[in-house]
Amino acid sequence: MGEKVAAGSADLADRQLYRRKLRQCVEALEQLLAGDRFDRARAMMGLEIELNLADDTGLPVMRNEEVLESIASGDFQTELGQFNIEVNIAPHRLGGRVFEELREELVVGLGYADRRAQRAGARIVTVGILPTLTLDHAVLDNISRGDRYRLLNDRILAARGEDISLDIQGVERLRADSVSIVAEAACTSLQLHLQVTPRRFAGVWNAAQAMTGAQLAMGANAPFLFGRELWRETRPVLFEQACDTRPDELKAQGVRPITWFGERWVDSVVDLFEENLRYFPSLLPICDEEDPQKTLAAGGVPALRELRLHNGTIYRWNRPVYDIADGVPHLRVENRALPAGPTVVDTLANAAFYYGLVRSLADQPRPVWQRLPFELATENFHTAARLGIDAELWWPRGGGRRGSGLARVPARDLVRDELLPLAAKGLDAWGVEAVDRDHYLGVIEGRCRTGINGAAWQTTVFHDCVDRHGLDRGPALLAMTRRYMELMRSGEPVHTWPLH
């Protein structure tokens, strides 16, 4: 949710006051930008990884408080469901051996957390959606303790005015009525942060949007939800439906959902915060005492808490972030499209692909967003989520005018032949050492070569359990999940895992 919130519904501020405060925040942001008050270019990156909790048999466990108490580290925090926790990795400078440094840090940190979790009867699982979750687990009783979680659930239901329903058509169909927001907790993500200067923000955000389809095709790892095989990356459609504040009538009127890919390329970070203000009433209209104009007049840096909280309840797949560190404001692009897992190496391969490719695309003299219509970038995102590594994606061919020279290209060919070389060039530009560049991008190349990513491995092994071993659906999902957990802890990338 961006900011930590502790409030009851009786404390919610007047919506008109909140709207005025949001406008003041946007105006203060514009003044900060005009005054060149932001941090210099620093090439800083950061990771957040959401984690599932399961027992040794592969079944989810609702013990995040006990697990966090056992881990006893401020790097690990609660998430929405009692079967989730999150780890936040301290920012690192993007360059040198950063990916190998992160690998060592994550292997040690997650290994320690897993051992401590065992004392609470749980194991840590890095996967987009835990395959053994059922609708019986996604009930309000299993929401994490904390006012902010229940408040968010209450506000989404109040805005919607009716129960949340799921209707997802994939390989199979899932229909469920009267679900709580805890259904959304099934989604566990990898969030990649990149600090950028105001001048670079629009180019980096546009590049991130343009590449999200390819990114998701390579990294898909959530093919099962509540016992059904759905999309190769089911998180986006689940997020869209479980957090939808719109009844059918508002959908028919074209009201935008709070889980949103967007609808246009941007020229400035202000474009995105203006959209937030223009299109989305706040779920949590809680006002801060700060007057941002007075803070600016006194030479200070305003916290813009209303803007940050509002932004945190709009679930863009590439989200703008305004933050302050050591008294100096900065901007980040937060990439939220990827699922967790399968392994630390896979996670860092996904990160290397993202950071390298987004740099190259943002630096192009004729940028991809001038040649790829936004609606096709949106289509790529949904196609990649549905079909994963077997998707075909729209991509510009040649350097012609916007909308010309477009073709549908198999994602594996597009990534292997065109995007991986661009990612390598981008990592070189960041100053990443060649040994790390080649190792982690080589994992993405391995997925292209074998056609195996997390989602492909899960579905292949599940069907093998059913077809070759004669297991029913539930036992097959359980057996596949146990095998996944075992191989996940081996640390080898998923494209090398045995399929039988």
C-alpha positions as CSV (number, residue, x, y, z in Angstrom):
1,M,0.0,0.0,0.0
2,G,3.0,2.3,-0.2
3,E,2.6,3.9,3.2
4,K,1.8,2.1,6.5
5,V,-1.7,2.9,7.6
6,A,-3.2,2.6,11.0
7,A,-6.7,4.0,11.0
8,G,-10.3,2.9,11.5
9,S,-13.1,3.9,9.1
10,A,-14.3,6.5,11.6
11,D,-11.0,8.4,11.1
12,L,-11.2,8.8,7.4
13,A,-10.9,12.4,6.3
14,D,-13.5,14.3,4.2
15,R,-13.1,13.4,0.6
16,Q,-13.2,17.0,-0.6
17,L,-10.4,18.0,1.8
18,Y,-8.4,15.0,0.6
19,R,-8.9,15.8,-3.0
20,R,-7.6,19.4,-2.3
21,K,-4.6,18.0,-0.5
22,L,-3.8,15.7,-3.5
23,R,-4.0,18.7,-5.8
24,Q,-1.6,20.6,-3.5
25,C,0.8,17.6,-3.5
26,V,0.8,17.5,-7.3
27,E,1.5,21.2,-7.5
28,A,4.3,20.9,-5.0
29,L,5.8,18.0,-7.0
30,E,5.7,20.3,-10.1
31,Q,7.5,23.0,-8.1
32,L,10.2,20.5,-6.9
33,L,10.7,19.5,-10.5
34,A,10.9,23.1,-11.7
35,G,13.4,23.9,-9.0
36,D,15.7,21.0,-9.8
37,R,15.5,19.7,-6.2
38,F,15.8,16.0,-7.0
39,D,18.7,13.7,-6.3
40,R,21.5,13.4,-8.9
41,A,21.8,10.3,-11.1
42,R,22.9,7.5,-8.9
43,A,22.0,4.2,-10.7
44,M,20.4,2.7,-7.6
45,M,18.4,-0.5,-7.7
46,G,16.3,-2.3,-5.1
47,L,14.3,-5.5,-4.8
48,E,11.2,-6.6,-2.9
49,I,10.2,-10.3,-3.0
50,E,6.9,-11.6,-1.7
51,L,7.0,-15.1,-0.3
52,N,4.6,-17.9,0.3
53,L,4.5,-20.1,3.5
54,A,3.9,-23.8,3.2
55,D,4.5,-26.9,5.3
56,D,6.8,-29.7,4.3
57,T,3.9,-31.4,2.4
58,G,3.3,-28.3,0.2
59,L,0.1,-27.1,1.9
60,P,-0.2,-23.4,2.8
61,V,0.2,-22.4,6.5
62,M,-1.3,-19.3,8.1
63,R,1.5,-18.4,10.4
64,N,3.2,-15.3,9.2
65,E,3.3,-13.7,12.6
66,E,5.0,-16.7,14.2
67,V,7.4,-16.9,11.2
68,L,8.3,-13.2,11.4
69,E,8.8,-13.4,15.2
70,S,11.2,-16.3,14.6
71,I,13.1,-14.6,11.8
72,A,13.4,-11.4,13.9
73,S,14.7,-9.2,11.1
74,G,13.3,-5.8,9.9
75,D,14.0,-6.9,6.3
76,F,11.0,-9.3,6.5
77,Q,7.5,-7.9,6.9
78,T,3.9,-9.0,6.8
79,E,1.9,-9.1,3.6
80,L,-1.9,-9.2,3.0
81,G,-2.4,-12.9,3.7
82,Q,-1.3,-14.9,6.7
83,F,0.4,-17.3,4.3
84,N,2.6,-14.4,2.9
85,I,5.6,-12.5,4.0
86,E,7.8,-10.0,2.1
87,V,11.6,-9.4,2.1
88,N,13.0,-6.0,1.2
89,I,16.5,-5.9,-0.1
90,A,18.5,-2.7,0.7
91,P,19.3,-0.6,-2.3
92,H,22.4,-1.4,-4.3
93,R,24.4,0.5,-6.9
94,L,23.7,-1.0,-10.3
95,G,27.1,-2.0,-11.7
96,G,30.2,-4.2,-11.1
97,R,29.3,-7.6,-9.6
98,V,26.0,-6.4,-8.2
99,F,24.0,-9.5,-9.3
100,E,26.5,-11.9,-7.8
101,E,26.5,-9.8,-4.6
102,L,22.7,-10.0,-4.5
103,R,22.8,-13.7,-5.1
104,E,25.0,-14.2,-2.1
105,E,22.9,-11.9,0.0
106,L,19.6,-13.6,-1.0
107,V,20.9,-17.1,-0.6
108,V,22.1,-16.4,2.9
109,G,19.1,-14.3,3.9
110,L,16.4,-16.6,2.5
111,G,18.2,-19.7,3.8
112,Y,18.3,-18.2,7.3
113,A,14.7,-17.2,7.1
114,D,13.6,-20.7,5.9
115,R,15.5,-22.3,8.8
116,R,13.8,-20.0,11.3
117,A,10.4,-20.5,9.6
118,Q,10.8,-24.2,10.2
119,R,10.6,-23.6,13.9
120,A,7.1,-22.2,13.3
121,G,6.1,-25.2,11.1
122,A,6.6,-23.4,7.8
123,R,8.8,-23.3,4.8
124,I,9.4,-20.4,2.4
125,V,8.3,-20.9,-1.2
126,T,9.2,-18.5,-4.0
127,V,6.4,-18.9,-6.6
128,G,3.9,-16.6,-8.2
129,I,0.9,-18.4,-6.8
130,L,1.2,-21.4,-4.4
131,P,-0.4,-24.2,-6.4
132,T,-2.0,-25.8,-3.4
133,L,-4.0,-22.8,-2.3
134,T,-7.7,-23.3,-2.3
135,L,-10.7,-20.9,-2.0
136,D,-11.0,-22.1,1.6
137,H,-7.7,-20.5,2.3
138,A,-8.7,-17.1,0.7
139,V,-11.1,-16.1,3.4
140,L,-11.2,-13.0,5.6
141,D,-10.1,-15.0,8.7
142,N,-6.8,-15.5,7.0
143,I,-6.0,-11.8,6.4
144,S,-2.9,-10.5,8.2
145,R,-3.4,-8.7,11.5
146,G,-3.2,-4.9,11.1
147,D,-5.7,-2.1,10.6
148,R,-4.4,-1.3,7.1
149,Y,-5.3,-4.6,5.7
150,R,-8.9,-4.8,7.0
151,L,-9.4,-1.2,6.2
152,L,-8.3,-1.7,2.6
153,N,-10.7,-4.7,2.3
154,D,-13.6,-2.7,3.7
155,R,-12.9,0.3,1.4
156,I,-12.7,-1.8,-1.8
157,L,-16.0,-3.6,-0.9
158,A,-17.6,-0.2,0.0
159,A,-16.5,1.4,-3.2
160,R,-17.7,-1.6,-5.2
161,G,-21.0,-1.9,-3.4
162,E,-21.3,-5.6,-3.9
163,D,-19.3,-8.8,-3.4
164,I,-16.2,-9.6,-5.3
165,S,-16.5,-12.3,-7.9
166,L,-13.9,-14.1,-10.0
167,D,-14.5,-15.4,-13.5
168,I,-11.2,-16.4,-15.2
169,Q,-11.1,-18.3,-18.5
170,G,-7.8,-19.9,-19.2
171,V,-6.9,-23.5,-20.0
172,E,-9.7,-24.2,-17.5
173,R,-12.3,-21.8,-16.1
174,L,-12.5,-20.6,-12.5
175,R,-15.7,-19.0,-11.2
176,A,-16.1,-18.0,-7.6
177,D,-18.6,-15.6,-5.9
178,S,-18.3,-13.6,-2.7
179,V,-14.5,-13.7,-2.3
180,S,-12.6,-11.3,-0.1
181,I,-9.6,-9.3,-1.0
182,V,-7.6,-12.1,0.6
183,A,-7.9,-13.8,-2.8
184,E,-5.5,-11.2,-4.1
185,A,-2.9,-12.4,-1.5
186,A,-2.5,-15.5,-3.6
187,C,-0.3,-13.2,-5.9
188,T,3.3,-13.1,-4.8
189,S,5.5,-10.7,-6.8
190,L,9.0,-9.6,-7.5
191,Q,9.2,-5.8,-7.5
192,L,12.2,-4.1,-9.1
193,H,13.0,-0.5,-8.3
194,L,15.2,1.8,-10.3
195,Q,16.0,5.3,-9.2
196,V,16.0,7.8,-12.1
197,T,16.3,11.5,-12.6
198,P,13.2,13.5,-13.5
199,R,14.6,14.1,-17.0
200,R,15.0,10.3,-17.5
201,F,11.8,9.2,-15.8
202,A,9.4,9.3,-18.8
203,G,11.8,7.4,-21.1
204,V,12.5,4.7,-18.5
205,W,8.8,4.3,-17.6
206,N,7.8,4.1,-21.3
207,A,10.6,1.5,-21.9
208,A,9.4,-0.5,-19.0
209,Q,5.9,-0.5,-20.3
210,A,7.0,-1.5,-23.8
211,M,9.0,-4.5,-22.5
212,T,6.6,-5.8,-20.0
213,G,5.1,-8.4,-22.4
214,A,8.4,-9.9,-23.2
215,Q,9.4,-9.8,-19.5
216,L,6.3,-11.6,-18.4
217,A,6.5,-14.2,-21.2
218,M,10.0,-15.1,-20.0
219,G,9.2,-15.0,-16.2
220,A,5.7,-16.5,-16.0
221,N,5.4,-18.7,-12.9
222,A,1.7,-18.7,-11.8
223,P,-0.3,-21.2,-13.9
224,F,-2.6,-22.5,-11.1
225,L,-5.1,-20.8,-9.0
226,F,-7.5,-22.5,-6.5
227,G,-7.0,-25.9,-8.1
228,R,-7.6,-24.7,-11.8
229,E,-5.0,-24.4,-14.6
230,L,-5.7,-20.9,-15.9
231,W,-3.2,-18.4,-17.5
232,R,0.5,-19.0,-17.6
233,E,0.8,-15.9,-15.4
234,T,-2.5,-15.7,-13.6
235,R,-1.5,-12.9,-11.2
236,P,-2.6,-10.0,-13.5
237,V,-6.1,-11.2,-14.1
238,L,-6.5,-12.2,-10.5
239,F,-5.3,-8.8,-9.3
240,E,-7.6,-7.1,-11.7
241,Q,-10.7,-9.0,-10.5
242,A,-10.0,-9.3,-6.8
243,C,-9.1,-5.6,-6.4
244,D,-11.8,-4.3,-8.7
245,T,-13.8,-1.4,-7.1
246,R,-16.2,-1.2,-10.0
247,P,-19.6,-2.8,-10.3
248,D,-20.7,-3.9,-13.7
249,E,-22.4,-0.6,-14.5
250,L,-19.2,1.4,-14.0
251,K,-17.2,-1.1,-16.1
252,A,-19.8,-0.6,-18.9
253,Q,-19.2,3.2,-18.6
254,G,-15.5,2.8,-19.1
255,V,-14.4,3.7,-15.6
256,R,-10.8,2.7,-15.2
257,P,-9.8,-0.2,-12.9
258,I,-7.4,0.5,-10.0
259,T,-5.3,-2.4,-11.4
260,W,-4.2,-0.8,-14.6
261,F,-1.7,-1.1,-17.3
262,G,-2.4,2.4,-18.4
263,E,-3.5,3.9,-21.7
264,R,-0.8,6.1,-23.2
265,W,2.9,6.8,-23.2
266,V,4.0,9.7,-20.9
267,D,6.1,12.8,-21.2
268,S,6.7,13.4,-17.5
269,V,6.2,11.7,-14.1
270,V,3.6,14.4,-13.4
271,D,1.4,12.8,-16.2
272,L,1.0,9.7,-14.0
273,F,0.2,11.5,-10.8
274,E,-2.2,13.7,-12.7
275,E,-4.0,10.5,-13.9
276,N,-4.1,9.2,-10.4
277,L,-5.8,12.4,-9.3
278,R,-8.1,12.7,-12.3
279,Y,-9.4,9.1,-12.6
280,F,-9.2,7.4,-9.2
281,P,-11.1,8.4,-6.0
282,S,-9.0,7.4,-3.0
283,L,-9.7,4.2,-1.1
284,L,-8.0,5.7,2.0
285,P,-8.6,9.5,2.1
286,I,-6.5,10.1,5.2
287,C,-5.0,13.6,5.4
288,D,-1.6,14.5,6.8
289,E,-1.1,17.7,8.8
290,E,1.7,18.9,6.5
291,D,1.0,21.9,4.2
292,P,3.4,21.1,1.2
293,Q,3.4,24.8,0.1
294,K,4.5,26.0,3.5
295,T,7.2,23.3,3.6
296,L,8.5,24.4,0.2
297,A,8.4,28.1,1.2
298,A,10.5,27.3,4.3
299,G,13.1,25.6,2.1
300,G,12.1,22.1,3.2
301,V,11.2,19.0,1.2
302,P,7.5,18.0,1.5
303,A,6.7,14.4,2.3
304,L,3.6,14.5,0.0
305,R,2.0,11.7,2.1
306,E,-1.4,12.0,0.5
307,L,0.1,11.6,-3.0
308,R,2.2,8.6,-1.9
309,L,-0.7,6.8,-0.1
310,H,-3.1,7.4,-3.0
311,N,-0.4,6.1,-5.5
312,G,0.0,3.0,-3.3
313,T,-3.6,2.0,-3.8
314,I,-3.5,2.2,-7.6
315,Y,-1.9,-1.0,-8.9
316,R,0.0,0.0,-12.0
317,W,2.4,-2.7,-13.4
318,N,5.0,0.0,-13.7
319,R,4.4,2.5,-10.9
320,P,5.9,5.9,-10.3
321,V,7.4,6.4,-6.8
322,Y,8.2,9.7,-5.1
323,D,10.4,9.2,-2.0
324,I,12.9,11.0,0.2
325,A,16.3,9.7,1.4
326,D,18.6,11.7,3.6
327,G,16.4,14.7,3.2
328,V,16.7,14.7,-0.6
329,P,13.7,13.7,-2.9
330,H,14.1,11.2,-5.7
331,L,12.0,9.3,-8.2
332,R,11.9,5.6,-8.9
333,V,10.2,3.4,-11.5
334,E,8.8,0.3,-9.7
335,N,8.3,-2.6,-12.0
336,R,5.7,-5.0,-10.5
337,A,4.8,-7.3,-13.4
338,L,7.0,-10.3,-12.4
339,P,6.1,-13.2,-10.1
340,A,8.4,-14.5,-7.4
341,G,10.8,-17.3,-8.1
342,P,11.4,-20.0,-8.9
343,T,15.0,-19.7,-7.6
344,V,17.3,-16.9,-6.5
345,V,19.2,-17.4,-9.8
346,D,16.0,-17.1,-11.8
347,T,15.0,-14.0,-9.8
348,L,18.3,-12.3,-10.6
349,A,18.2,-13.4,-14.2
350,N,14.8,-11.7,-14.5
351,A,16.3,-8.6,-12.8
352,A,19.3,-8.5,-15.1
353,F,17.1,-8.8,-18.2
354,Y,14.9,-6.0,-16.9
355,Y,17.6,-3.5,-15.9
356,G,19.7,-4.2,-19.0
357,L,16.8,-4.0,-21.5
358,V,15.1,-1.0,-19.9
359,R,18.4,1.0,-20.2
360,S,18.9,0.1,-23.8
361,L,15.3,0.9,-24.8
362,A,15.3,4.2,-22.9
363,D,18.5,5.2,-24.7
364,Q,17.5,4.4,-28.2
365,P,17.6,7.4,-30.6
366,R,14.3,6.3,-32.1
367,P,12.6,4.8,-29.0
368,V,10.3,1.8,-29.2
369,W,7.3,3.7,-27.8
370,Q,7.4,6.0,-30.9
371,R,7.1,2.9,-33.1
372,L,4.8,0.6,-31.0
373,P,1.2,1.8,-30.4
374,F,0.3,1.7,-26.7
375,E,-2.7,-0.5,-27.3
376,L,-0.3,-3.2,-28.8
377,A,1.9,-2.9,-25.7
378,T,-1.2,-3.5,-23.7
379,E,-2.1,-6.5,-25.9
380,N,1.4,-7.9,-25.5
381,F,1.0,-7.7,-21.7
382,H,-2.2,-9.7,-21.6
383,T,-1.1,-12.2,-24.3
384,A,2.1,-12.9,-22.4
385,A,0.2,-13.4,-19.2
386,R,-2.2,-15.9,-20.9
387,L,0.4,-17.8,-22.9
388,G,3.7,-17.3,-21.2
389,I,6.8,-18.3,-23.0
390,D,4.8,-19.6,-26.0
391,A,3.2,-16.2,-26.7
392,E,3.6,-14.2,-29.9
393,L,4.2,-10.5,-29.3
394,W,3.9,-7.3,-31.4
395,W,7.2,-5.6,-32.0
396,P,8.5,-3.0,-34.4
397,R,10.3,-4.1,-37.5
398,G,12.6,-1.5,-39.0
399,G,12.8,2.2,-38.1
400,G,9.7,3.6,-39.8
401,R,7.1,5.9,-38.4
402,R,4.8,5.0,-35.5
403,G,2.6,2.0,-36.2
404,S,4.5,0.9,-39.4
405,G,6.7,-2.1,-39.7
406,L,5.0,-4.0,-36.9
407,A,5.0,-7.8,-36.8
408,R,3.9,-10.6,-34.4
409,V,7.0,-12.5,-33.3
410,P,7.3,-15.6,-31.1
411,A,8.5,-14.3,-27.7
412,R,11.3,-16.9,-27.6
413,D,12.7,-15.6,-30.9
414,L,12.2,-12.0,-30.1
415,V,14.0,-12.3,-26.8
416,R,16.8,-14.5,-28.0
417,D,17.6,-12.7,-31.3
418,E,16.9,-9.1,-30.4
419,L,16.1,-8.3,-26.8
420,L,18.9,-10.2,-25.1
421,P,21.6,-8.4,-27.1
422,L,19.9,-5.1,-26.2
423,A,19.9,-6.2,-22.5
424,A,23.6,-7.1,-22.7
425,K,24.3,-3.6,-24.1
426,G,22.3,-2.0,-21.4
427,L,24.1,-3.9,-18.6
428,D,27.4,-2.8,-20.2
429,A,26.1,0.8,-20.0
430,W,25.4,0.3,-16.3
431,G,28.9,-1.0,-15.8
432,V,27.9,-4.5,-14.9
433,E,30.9,-6.9,-15.3
434,A,30.8,-9.2,-18.2
435,V,30.9,-12.4,-16.1
436,D,27.6,-11.4,-14.3
437,R,26.0,-10.1,-17.5
438,D,26.7,-13.4,-19.4
439,H,25.7,-15.7,-16.5
440,Y,22.4,-14.2,-15.7
441,L,21.3,-13.3,-19.3
442,G,22.4,-16.9,-20.1
443,V,19.6,-18.1,-17.9
444,I,17.0,-16.2,-20.0
445,E,18.6,-17.6,-23.1
446,G,18.3,-21.1,-21.6
447,R,14.6,-20.6,-21.2
448,C,14.3,-19.5,-24.8
449,R,16.2,-22.5,-25.9
450,T,14.3,-25.1,-23.9
451,G,10.9,-23.4,-23.7
452,I,10.9,-24.0,-20.0
453,N,10.2,-21.3,-17.4
454,G,8.4,-21.7,-14.1
455,A,4.9,-21.9,-15.5
456,A,6.0,-24.4,-18.2
457,W,7.7,-26.6,-15.6
458,Q,4.7,-26.6,-13.3
459,T,2.2,-27.5,-15.9
460,T,4.4,-30.2,-17.5
461,V,5.1,-31.9,-14.2
462,F,1.4,-31.6,-13.1
463,H,0.2,-33.3,-16.3
464,D,2.9,-35.9,-15.9
465,C,1.6,-36.7,-12.4
466,V,-2.0,-37.0,-13.8
467,D,-1.3,-38.8,-17.1
468,R,1.6,-41.0,-16.3
469,H,1.2,-41.6,-12.6
470,G,-2.6,-41.6,-12.5
471,L,-2.9,-39.0,-9.7
472,D,-6.1,-37.1,-9.1
473,R,-5.9,-33.3,-9.4
474,G,-5.4,-32.5,-5.7
475,P,-2.7,-35.1,-5.1
476,A,-1.0,-34.1,-8.4
477,L,-0.8,-30.4,-7.4
478,L,0.5,-31.4,-4.1
479,A,3.2,-33.8,-5.5
480,M,4.2,-31.1,-8.1
481,T,4.5,-28.5,-5.3
482,R,6.7,-30.7,-3.1
483,R,9.0,-31.4,-6.1
484,Y,9.1,-27.6,-6.9
485,M,10.1,-26.8,-3.3
486,E,12.8,-29.4,-3.4
487,L,14.3,-28.2,-6.6
488,M,13.9,-24.5,-5.6
489,R,16.2,-25.2,-2.6
490,S,18.8,-26.7,-4.9
491,G,19.3,-23.3,-6.4
492,E,19.6,-24.5,-10.0
493,P,17.6,-22.4,-12.6
494,V,14.2,-23.7,-13.6
495,H,15.1,-24.4,-17.2
496,T,17.5,-27.1,-16.0
497,W,15.0,-28.9,-13.7
498,P,14.0,-32.5,-14.6
499,L,10.5,-32.8,-16.0
500,H,9.9,-36.4,-15.0
